[in-house]
């Protein structure tokens, strides 16, 4: 174990734990590597979402009721 790693205890659904263990064996990768990659992926996705929100923050807001009325007016619904 690298000195740059941090140990953590997590509690998993037994079915997910079994799936992770099987994937670990199937891919010859440690369960820790698989969990670290999954967490990195989720955090990167969150960062992308936040960047998108930031880029669109100056767009005008659209009232839901007005939007639905417009959909009815133009025959979409």
N, CA, C and O atoms as CSV, one atom per row, in Angstrom:
chain,resi,resn,atom,element,x,y,z
A,1,UNK,N,N,0.847,-1.181,0.000
A,1,UNK,CA,C,0.000,0.000,0.000
A,1,UNK,C,C,0.888,1.239,0.000
A,1,UNK,O,O,1.853,1.311,0.761
A,2,UNK,N,N,0.578,2.184,-0.824
A,2,UNK,CA,C,1.340,3.420,-0.937
A,2,UNK,C,C,1.118,4.308,0.281
A,2,UNK,O,O,0.057,4.259,0.903
A,3,UNK,N,N,2.107,5.111,0.617
A,3,UNK,CA,C,1.937,6.057,1.722
A,3,UNK,C,C,1.002,7.187,1.313
A,3,UNK,O,O,0.589,7.979,2.160
A,4,UNK,N,N,0.662,7.274,0.036
A,4,UNK,CA,C,-0.231,8.328,-0.440
A,4,UNK,C,C,-1.700,7.912,-0.410
A,4,UNK,O,O,-2.566,8.677,-0.833
A,5,UNK,N,N,-1.987,6.715,0.083
A,5,UNK,CA,C,-3.379,6.264,0.144
A,5,UNK,C,C,-3.941,6.468,1.545
A,5,UNK,O,O,-3.200,6.571,2.523
A,6,UNK,N,N,-5.252,6.523,1.618
A,6,UNK,CA,C,-5.954,6.690,2.889
A,6,UNK,C,C,-6.905,5.518,3.058
A,6,UNK,O,O,-7.681,5.208,2.153
A,7,UNK,N,N,-6.851,4.891,4.168
A,7,UNK,CA,C,-7.739,3.754,4.439
A,7,UNK,C,C,-9.111,4.273,4.858
A,7,UNK,O,O,-9.213,5.247,5.604
A,8,UNK,N,N,-10.175,3.610,4.370
A,8,UNK,CA,C,-11.536,3.984,4.731
A,8,UNK,C,C,-12.369,2.718,4.877
A,8,UNK,O,O,-12.137,1.721,4.194
A,9,UNK,N,N,-13.315,2.776,5.756
A,9,UNK,CA,C,-14.267,1.681,5.908
A,9,UNK,C,C,-15.575,2.116,5.262
A,9,UNK,O,O,-16.117,3.175,5.579
A,10,UNK,N,N,-16.070,1.289,4.356
A,10,UNK,CA,C,-17.362,1.572,3.732
A,10,UNK,C,C,-18.264,0.358,3.938
A,10,UNK,O,O,-17.789,-0.770,4.071
A,11,UNK,N,N,-19.540,0.604,3.960
A,11,UNK,CA,C,-20.517,-0.466,4.102
A,11,UNK,C,C,-21.287,-0.553,2.793
A,11,UNK,O,O,-21.872,0.425,2.328
A,12,UNK,N,N,-21.274,-1.743,2.214
A,12,UNK,CA,C,-21.887,-1.937,0.903
A,12,UNK,C,C,-23.036,-2.923,0.996
A,12,UNK,O,O,-23.059,-3.811,1.849
A,13,UNK,N,N,-23.981,-2.743,0.100
A,13,UNK,CA,C,-25.028,-3.729,-0.096
A,13,UNK,C,C,-24.323,-5.050,-0.449
A,13,UNK,O,O,-23.411,-5.048,-1.275
A,14,UNK,N,N,-24.721,-6.159,0.152
A,14,UNK,CA,C,-24.038,-7.427,-0.123
A,14,UNK,C,C,-24.001,-7.811,-1.601
A,14,UNK,O,O,-23.016,-8.381,-2.071
A,15,UNK,N,N,-25.056,-7.506,-2.323
A,15,UNK,CA,C,-25.080,-7.838,-3.758
A,15,UNK,C,C,-24.057,-6.995,-4.518
A,15,UNK,O,O,-23.364,-7.503,-5.400
A,16,UNK,N,N,-23.960,-5.708,-4.177
A,16,UNK,CA,C,-22.962,-4.855,-4.821
A,16,UNK,C,C,-21.547,-5.302,-4.469
A,16,UNK,O,O,-20.653,-5.283,-5.316
A,17,UNK,N,N,-21.351,-5.703,-3.217
A,17,UNK,CA,C,-20.031,-6.184,-2.799
A,17,UNK,C,C,-19.634,-7.420,-3.591
A,17,UNK,O,O,-18.492,-7.540,-4.035
A,18,UNK,N,N,-20.584,-8.344,-3.766
A,18,UNK,CA,C,-20.306,-9.558,-4.542
A,18,UNK,C,C,-19.977,-9.203,-5.989
A,18,UNK,O,O,-19.046,-9.759,-6.572
A,19,UNK,N,N,-20.740,-8.276,-6.566
A,19,UNK,CA,C,-20.485,-7.864,-7.951
A,19,UNK,C,C,-19.109,-7.216,-8.069
A,19,UNK,O,O,-18.386,-7.466,-9.034
A,20,UNK,N,N,-18.743,-6.388,-7.097
A,20,UNK,CA,C,-17.433,-5.745,-7.108
A,20,UNK,C,C,-16.329,-6.781,-6.986
A,20,UNK,O,O,-15.325,-6.719,-7.695
A,21,UNK,N,N,-16.522,-7.734,-6.082
A,21,UNK,CA,C,-15.517,-8.776,-5.901
A,21,UNK,C,C,-15.344,-9.595,-7.189
A,21,UNK,O,O,-14.221,-9.908,-7.585
A,22,UNK,N,N,-16.455,-9.937,-7.830
A,22,UNK,CA,C,-16.382,-10.702,-9.079
A,22,UNK,C,C,-15.711,-9.895,-10.195
A,22,UNK,O,O,-14.908,-10.426,-10.961
A,23,UNK,N,N,-16.054,-8.601,-10.273
A,23,UNK,CA,C,-15.421,-7.760,-11.291
A,23,UNK,C,C,-13.926,-7.637,-11.029
A,23,UNK,O,O,-13.128,-7.592,-11.966
A,24,UNK,N,N,-13.553,-7.585,-9.775
A,24,UNK,CA,C,-12.142,-7.514,-9.405
A,24,UNK,C,C,-11.389,-8.745,-9.910
A,24,UNK,O,O,-10.301,-8.635,-10.474
A,25,UNK,N,N,-11.976,-9.894,-9.702
A,25,UNK,CA,C,-11.351,-11.135,-10.170
A,25,UNK,C,C,-11.322,-11.176,-11.690
A,25,UNK,O,O,-10.307,-11.525,-12.292
A,26,UNK,N,N,-12.434,-10.821,-12.301
A,26,UNK,CA,C,-12.565,-10.870,-13.769
A,26,UNK,C,C,-11.563,-9.948,-14.464
A,26,UNK,O,O,-11.020,-10.291,-15.514
A,27,UNK,N,N,-11.323,-8.779,-13.875
A,27,UNK,CA,C,-10.464,-7.775,-14.521
A,27,UNK,C,C,-9.034,-7.760,-13.984
A,27,UNK,O,O,-8.192,-6.995,-14.455
A,28,UNK,N,N,-8.772,-8.609,-12.999
A,28,UNK,CA,C,-7.449,-8.648,-12.342
A,28,UNK,C,C,-7.063,-7.282,-11.775
A,28,UNK,O,O,-5.899,-6.883,-11.815
A,29,UNK,N,N,-8.052,-6.585,-11.252
A,29,UNK,CA,C,-7.821,-5.283,-10.613
A,29,UNK,C,C,-8.317,-5.371,-9.179
A,29,UNK,O,O,-9.256,-6.112,-8.889
A,30,UNK,N,N,-7.703,-4.630,-8.297
A,30,UNK,CA,C,-8.135,-4.670,-6.904
A,30,UNK,C,C,-9.484,-3.988,-6.752
A,30,UNK,O,O,-9.863,-3.129,-7.548
A,31,UNK,N,N,-10.192,-4.389,-5.717
A,31,UNK,CA,C,-11.466,-3.749,-5.411
A,31,UNK,C,C,-11.237,-2.275,-5.113
A,31,UNK,O,O,-12.059,-1.436,-5.481
A,32,UNK,N,N,-10.143,-1.953,-4.459
A,32,UNK,CA,C,-9.827,-0.548,-4.166
A,32,UNK,C,C,-9.658,0.258,-5.443
A,32,UNK,O,O,-10.150,1.383,-5.541
A,33,UNK,N,N,-8.963,-0.314,-6.426
A,33,UNK,CA,C,-8.788,0.400,-7.704
A,33,UNK,C,C,-10.134,0.644,-8.378
A,33,UNK,O,O,-10.389,1.729,-8.901
A,34,UNK,N,N,-10.984,-0.365,-8.361
A,34,UNK,CA,C,-12.297,-0.218,-8.988
A,34,UNK,C,C,-13.136,0.841,-8.283
A,34,UNK,O,O,-13.792,1.648,-8.941
A,35,UNK,N,N,-13.121,0.846,-6.956
A,35,UNK,CA,C,-13.893,1.840,-6.200
A,35,UNK,C,C,-13.312,3.233,-6.428
A,35,UNK,O,O,-14.059,4.190,-6.632
A,36,UNK,N,N,-11.979,3.352,-6.395
A,36,UNK,CA,C,-11.354,4.655,-6.642
A,36,UNK,C,C,-11.724,5.196,-8.017
A,36,UNK,O,O,-12.027,6.381,-8.155
A,37,UNK,N,N,-11.703,4.337,-9.038
A,37,UNK,CA,C,-12.072,4.776,-10.388
A,37,UNK,C,C,-13.533,5.217,-10.446
A,37,UNK,O,O,-13.859,6.211,-11.095
A,38,UNK,N,N,-14.410,4.479,-9.770
A,38,UNK,CA,C,-15.836,4.831,-9.767
A,38,UNK,C,C,-16.057,6.176,-9.078
A,38,UNK,O,O,-16.842,6.997,-9.554
A,39,UNK,N,N,-15.376,6.399,-7.975
A,39,UNK,CA,C,-15.520,7.675,-7.264
A,39,UNK,C,C,-14.958,8.813,-8.103
A,39,UNK,O,O,-15.565,9.881,-8.185
A,40,UNK,N,N,-13.796,8.593,-8.730
A,40,UNK,CA,C,-13.224,9.624,-9.614
A,40,UNK,C,C,-14.197,9.975,-10.734
A,40,UNK,O,O,-14.397,11.150,-11.041
A,41,UNK,N,N,-14.801,8.958,-11.341
A,41,UNK,CA,C,-15.746,9.166,-12.430
A,41,UNK,C,C,-16.931,10.012,-11.948
A,41,UNK,O,O,-17.320,10.970,-12.616
A,42,UNK,N,N,-17.492,9.667,-10.811
A,42,UNK,CA,C,-18.640,10.405,-10.281
A,42,UNK,C,C,-18.277,11.849,-9.950
A,42,UNK,O,O,-19.050,12.764,-10.236
A,43,UNK,N,N,-17.115,12.058,-9.354
A,43,UNK,CA,C,-16.700,13.422,-9.025
A,43,UNK,C,C,-16.423,14.242,-10.282
A,43,UNK,O,O,-16.734,15.432,-10.335
A,44,UNK,N,N,-15.837,13.602,-11.293
A,44,UNK,CA,C,-15.588,14.306,-12.560
A,44,UNK,C,C,-16.908,14.683,-13.216
A,44,UNK,O,O,-17.033,15.768,-13.785
A,45,UNK,N,N,-17.896,13.791,-13.141
A,45,UNK,CA,C,-19.213,14.084,-13.704
A,45,UNK,C,C,-19.855,15.261,-12.962
A,45,UNK,O,O,-20.470,16.128,-13.584
A,46,UNK,N,N,-19.711,15.290,-11.639
A,46,UNK,CA,C,-20.225,16.423,-10.860
A,46,UNK,C,C,-19.536,17.719,-11.268
A,46,UNK,O,O,-20.188,18.753,-11.411
A,47,UNK,N,N,-18.225,17.666,-11.454
A,47,UNK,CA,C,-17.476,18.859,-11.856
A,47,UNK,C,C,-17.945,19.345,-13.222
A,47,UNK,O,O,-18.078,20.550,-13.440
A,48,UNK,N,N,-18.195,18.414,-14.144
A,48,UNK,CA,C,-18.710,18.791,-15.467
A,48,UNK,C,C,-20.078,19.456,-15.350
A,48,UNK,O,O,-20.346,20.466,-16.000
A,49,UNK,N,N,-20.947,18.875,-14.509
A,49,UNK,CA,C,-22.279,19.458,-14.310
A,49,UNK,C,C,-22.171,20.872,-13.751
A,49,UNK,O,O,-22.855,21.781,-14.221
A,50,UNK,N,N,-21.319,21.059,-12.755
A,50,UNK,CA,C,-21.158,22.386,-12.160
A,50,UNK,C,C,-20.629,23.393,-13.179
A,50,UNK,O,O,-21.051,24.549,-13.188
A,51,UNK,N,N,-19.709,22.957,-14.032
A,51,UNK,CA,C,-19.172,23.840,-15.069
A,51,UNK,C,C,-20.272,24.230,-16.053
A,51,UNK,O,O,-20.333,25.373,-16.507
A,52,UNK,N,N,-21.136,23.277,-16.379
A,52,UNK,CA,C,-22.249,23.560,-17.285
A,52,UNK,C,C,-23.217,24.552,-16.654
A,52,UNK,O,O,-23.667,25.492,-17.310
A,53,UNK,N,N,-23.537,24.343,-15.381
A,53,UNK,CA,C,-24.412,25.292,-14.679
A,53,UNK,C,C,-23.799,26.681,-14.673
A,53,UNK,O,O,-24.487,27.674,-14.908
A,54,UNK,N,N,-22.505,26.747,-14.404
A,54,UNK,CA,C,-21.820,28.032,-14.361
A,54,UNK,C,C,-21.862,28.721,-15.729
A,54,UNK,O,O,-22.086,29.928,-15.818
A,55,UNK,N,N,-21.643,27.941,-16.791
A,55,UNK,CA,C,-21.637,28.508,-18.140
A,55,UNK,C,C,-23.023,29.012,-18.544
A,55,UNK,O,O,-23.142,29.926,-19.360
A,56,UNK,N,N,-24.073,28.410,-17.967
A,56,UNK,CA,C,-25.436,28.770,-18.359
A,56,UNK,C,C,-26.120,29.704,-17.369
A,56,UNK,O,O,-27.302,30.009,-17.532
A,57,UNK,N,N,-25.403,30.164,-16.348
A,57,UNK,CA,C,-26.056,30.940,-15.299
A,57,UNK,C,C,-26.617,32.279,-15.778
A,57,UNK,O,O,-27.493,32.842,-15.122
A,58,UNK,N,N,-26.136,32.795,-16.896
A,58,UNK,CA,C,-26.630,34.074,-17.403
A,58,UNK,C,C,-27.794,33.913,-18.370
A,58,UNK,O,O,-28.360,34.901,-18.837
A,59,UNK,N,N,-28.152,32.664,-18.671
A,59,UNK,CA,C,-29.304,32.440,-19.539
A,59,UNK,C,C,-30.575,32.839,-18.793
A,59,UNK,O,O,-30.658,32.676,-17.575
A,60,UNK,N,N,-31.550,33.356,-19.508
A,60,UNK,CA,C,-32.798,33.730,-18.827
A,60,UNK,C,C,-33.513,32.487,-18.296
A,60,UNK,O,O,-33.452,31.411,-18.891
A,61,UNK,N,N,-34.183,32.663,-17.175
A,61,UNK,CA,C,-34.958,31.555,-16.633
A,61,UNK,C,C,-36.285,31.457,-17.364
A,61,UNK,O,O,-36.771,32.433,-17.937
A,62,UNK,N,N,-36.853,30.287,-17.335
A,62,UNK,CA,C,-38.095,30.035,-18.034
A,62,UNK,C,C,-39.112,29.508,-17.029
A,62,UNK,O,O,-38.882,28.477,-16.396
A,63,UNK,N,N,-40.222,30.198,-16.879
A,63,UNK,CA,C,-41.265,29.785,-15.968
A,63,UNK,C,C,-41.935,28.529,-16.526
A,63,UNK,O,O,-42.308,28.489,-17.699
A,64,UNK,N,N,-42.085,27.520,-15.698
A,64,UNK,CA,C,-42.649,26.249,-16.137
A,64,UNK,C,C,-44.055,26.407,-16.702
A,64,UNK,O,O,-44.371,25.859,-17.758
A,65,UNK,N,N,-44.887,27.150,-16.004
A,65,UNK,CA,C,-46.269,27.318,-16.472
A,65,UNK,C,C,-46.308,27.993,-17.839
A,65,UNK,O,O,-47.078,27.592,-18.711
A,66,UNK,N,N,-45.479,29.018,-18.027
A,66,UNK,CA,C,-45.421,29.687,-19.334
A,66,UNK,C,C,-44.921,28.733,-20.408
A,66,UNK,O,O,-45.398,28.759,-21.542
A,67,UNK,N,N,-43.964,27.897,-20.049
A,67,UNK,CA,C,-43.419,26.926,-21.000
A,67,UNK,C,C,-44.500,25.947,-21.448
A,67,UNK,O,O,-44.629,25.663,-22.639
A,68,UNK,N,N,-45.278,25.431,-20.493
A,68,UNK,CA,C,-46.338,24.494,-20.828
A,68,UNK,C,C,-47.397,25.173,-21.686
A,68,UNK,O,O,-47.891,24.578,-22.644
A,69,UNK,N,N,-47.749,26.409,-21.355
A,69,UNK,CA,C,-48.714,27.157,-22.162
A,69,UNK,C,C,-48.208,27.319,-23.591
A,69,UNK,O,O,-48.977,27.176,-24.541
A,70,UNK,N,N,-46.933,27.612,-23.747
A,70,UNK,CA,C,-46.344,27.759,-25.087
A,70,UNK,C,C,-46.384,26.425,-25.845
A,70,UNK,O,O,-46.648,26.406,-27.047
A,71,UNK,N,N,-46.126,25.327,-25.158
A,71,UNK,CA,C,-46.213,24.012,-25.803
A,71,UNK,C,C,-47.641,23.766,-26.297
A,71,UNK,O,O,-47.831,23.223,-27.386
A,72,UNK,N,N,-48.631,24.155,-25.518
A,72,UNK,CA,C,-50.017,23.961,-25.938
A,72,UNK,C,C,-50.346,24.878,-27.121
A,72,UNK,O,O,-51.013,24.471,-28.072
A,73,UNK,N,N,-49.861,26.131,-27.042
A,73,UNK,CA,C,-50.131,27.080,-28.134
A,73,UNK,C,C,-49.568,26.613,-29.470
A,73,UNK,O,O,-50.211,26.756,-30.510
A,74,UNK,N,N,-48.367,26.057,-29.433
A,74,UNK,CA,C,-47.762,25.659,-30.715
A,74,UNK,C,C,-48.101,24.228,-31.109
A,74,UNK,O,O,-47.568,23.716,-32.094
A,75,UNK,N,N,-48.992,23.568,-30.341
A,75,UNK,CA,C,-49.479,22.242,-30.715
A,75,UNK,C,C,-48.555,21.088,-30.349
A,75,UNK,O,O,-48.783,19.962,-30.790
A,76,UNK,N,N,-47.529,21.335,-29.563
A,76,UNK,CA,C,-46.633,20.247,-29.180
A,76,UNK,C,C,-47.303,19.290,-28.227
A,76,UNK,O,O,-47.065,18.083,-28.279
A,77,UNK,N,N,-48.145,19.822,-27.350
A,77,UNK,CA,C,-48.901,18.938,-26.449
A,77,UNK,C,C,-50.386,19.259,-26.533
A,77,UNK,O,O,-51.194,18.627,-25.852
